[in-house]
């Protein structure tokens, strides 16, 4: 049994500046992703050809405001959401699919106008509304919701130990709730006639995949013995004599972790420095 206080608990107060400096490149990547997504929203999307025949399926009412506005979309992790945003908005601009309510964005008075030569639409509506009208595929609300709430579901799955082989249905219900909330947000986009169902399906799939990839970058699979703890914690524990091959070792690790949280920074007995843990051991 390894001696107690074998590893140090780092807090925001004691090591916040050092952690921020060591992960400076990660913050730069987040800022870069935010800048890319902003530029994707500023450029003009591809204008897909829309004839009078194609306009038949695009005459749904223009509902403003949305049932769930974009600022209210539930998100939980900047990394997961920003990656999803860049992917989603890149596809939106490249595809240029008209929204179900495109007719009334393009022709607010209800009087259509088409080019006499090629038959394409001649929109005279508000330029911002028309621009957004070409961004139907995929659904941003759906992808953002599943990216943020999907990550939350993975996180809860590990923290409350859903796969502890004890068969607690209540734990599974807790994990399903974030996915239910994300699904309701996605369904609202179809109800508001802002998206086709295929837009919502594709956006949801993007969010689900990105949330899983981002979670697994920081945590192991929830069904692992120490699936509740991040990779960094598991690595430190193994380096200090703990092994995660048995449930008893997993309990020892968790108990020691809880004890160190109570002791705080007072339990530093010859602990490895943060730089030694971070540098070259990722």
Steps between C-alpha positions, in 0.01 A plus 500: 500500500660830394556757775236760554531846347694347211380761255416866514168667438544809286250780543422803286644724769826312544573393142253685279760725337740213437229281346386786275858553382563131434181480294551827316492325163159354588360847571644625171328216315168595662545863397588390147188283479287792622655730237443244223136455599449878508643534148278215377194693618614816325561356154218448251383138474462319169171598331343180380284522187133530596237488225126552532451123511751456784338785690192284562661338804642827632179689572470430872432801726793709618487477879693771685620470773599135530357276769859449622724798407864429424625672817289259708638184341639296792875451473750377759850483351667765285728252324220265395265781400757700302615196303135424424432862403786509249393170341133599488548851362752381241248251364221761512698743284609229256159336450275808492176307545186720523299486822137383500391864549722632218205623290395764753860598568550558131155644422360663819195632314416158363557606137771279344756627252720280282771567245340475153819346357597222741195490727695559822350702785534879510470570871394844616470423872728606784857407406580353841189283495575383147861423594386290796246338273781321315635339821261216561738201489602391759313635802724707727262484794500121479877461469576749779243344734628147454862617523447671836234281658652188347828579675305556822334158460841331458632688802207399720528143377853480636449698820193314626636164375211391282687185396586377850314172428249565777208565267377833638243624247491846662860564396420419138201735510723783621738448209215489248359837613766714321436309177126553543551876542722512190239301304225745596715791381559319169129422456413866559695590185268287291192630683608860432553419127862612520639161399416187307512179701816394318671820618417416860611138461836600353559773759417266786738237363782755478444608860485144631825399330693814600383483864616138525841572345557806723396316815726203430790738452481592869333196661504121449188306404242516783485120535868477597584440867619858539274648236393776739850656504684692224800351321740727690379376840518134395853554371616661825347222709664227294835674525462497878432130536128463443373264231157519335465132418266419789197656660677507840786705353245730342338551841839573655572759234166671545529496881846652481375759254216601735740515795734729310211727406424539870863561591549748219844641440616413853573140400809567290767255619768489236248505220595511130496851360226596255756564227632146537149360465414708198820515297545203271239280670185560296 
